[in-house]
Amino acid sequence: MTTHAQQAISSIREKAQSAGFRLSDVCRVAEIDQAQVSRWSSGATEPLYGSVRRLEAAVDALIAARMKSLSEAMDAAVGKA
C-alpha cells in the first residue's frame, strides 16, 4: 500500500524530472538528505508534513529559477536586455 507521503514524493520526483532536475537537486535545495528521502519513498519511515512541503517548495523554486533564466536569455537573444 502506498502512503500519501510516498505519493507526494513520487509526484515531486516526476515534476523535477520533467523540468530536467534530479531528486538530488531538489534535496540539496530543500536541505534534506537524499538517503532520508529514499527511506520515505520506500515506506521505511514516514516524513513530517513540513519535510514534504520543503521538497515541494524546493522543486517549485528550481523550476522558477530555470524559467527566469530562460526568460532572461530569450530577452538577451532578441536584444531586449
RADABEL-V331030 format. One record per residue. N is the residue number from 0. RES is the residue in one small letter. SS is DSSP state (H for helix, E for strand, C for the rest). PHI is phi in degrees with one decimal (999 if undefined). NEAR is the number of other ideal C-beta (glycine too) atoms within 8 Angstrom. Layout:
N,RES,SS,PHI,NEAR
N,RES,SS,PHI,NEAR
This chain:
0,m,C,999,2
1,t,C,-91.5,5
2,t,C,-84.9,8
3,h,H,-61.4,5
4,a,H,-64.2,10
5,q,H,-63.2,11
6,q,H,-63.0,9
7,a,H,-63.6,11
8,i,H,-66.8,14
9,s,H,-62.2,9
10,s,H,-64.6,8
11,i,H,-63.9,14
12,r,H,-60.0,11
13,e,H,-63.0,8
14,k,H,-62.9,10
15,a,H,-63.1,14
16,q,H,-64.3,10
17,s,H,-67.6,6
18,a,C,-96.1,10
19,g,C,89.2,5
20,f,C,-109.6,11
21,r,C,-101.7,7
22,l,H,-61.3,12
23,s,H,-62.9,7
24,d,H,-64.2,10
25,v,H,-63.6,16
26,c,H,-61.6,13
27,r,H,-62.0,7
28,v,H,-65.9,10
29,a,H,-77.0,11
30,e,C,57.8,5
31,i,C,-125.0,10
32,d,C,-61.6,6
33,q,H,-62.1,9
34,a,H,-62.4,6
35,q,H,-66.2,10
36,v,H,-63.6,14
37,s,H,-62.5,8
38,r,H,-64.4,9
39,w,H,-66.1,15
40,s,H,-62.3,10
41,s,H,-81.9,6
42,g,C,87.0,8
43,a,C,-64.8,5
44,t,C,-140.3,7
45,e,C,-109.0,6
46,p,C,-79.3,11
47,l,C,-74.1,6
48,y,H,-55.4,6
49,g,H,-62.0,6
50,s,H,-69.0,11
51,v,H,-65.7,13
52,r,H,-62.2,8
53,r,H,-63.0,11
54,l,H,-64.5,16
55,e,H,-62.7,10
56,a,H,-65.1,9
57,a,H,-65.7,12
58,v,H,-66.0,15
59,d,H,-64.4,8
60,a,H,-65.9,9
61,l,H,-61.8,14
62,i,H,-65.8,11
63,a,H,-62.3,8
64,a,H,-65.0,8
65,r,H,-65.2,10
66,m,H,-63.5,8
67,k,H,-63.5,8
68,s,H,-62.0,8
69,l,H,-64.7,8
70,s,H,-62.9,8
71,e,H,-64.7,9
72,a,H,-65.6,8
73,m,H,-65.6,8
74,d,H,-60.3,9
75,a,H,-64.9,9
76,a,H,-67.6,6
77,v,C,-101.2,6
78,g,C,80.9,5
79,k,C,-97.6,5
80,a,C,-83.0,5
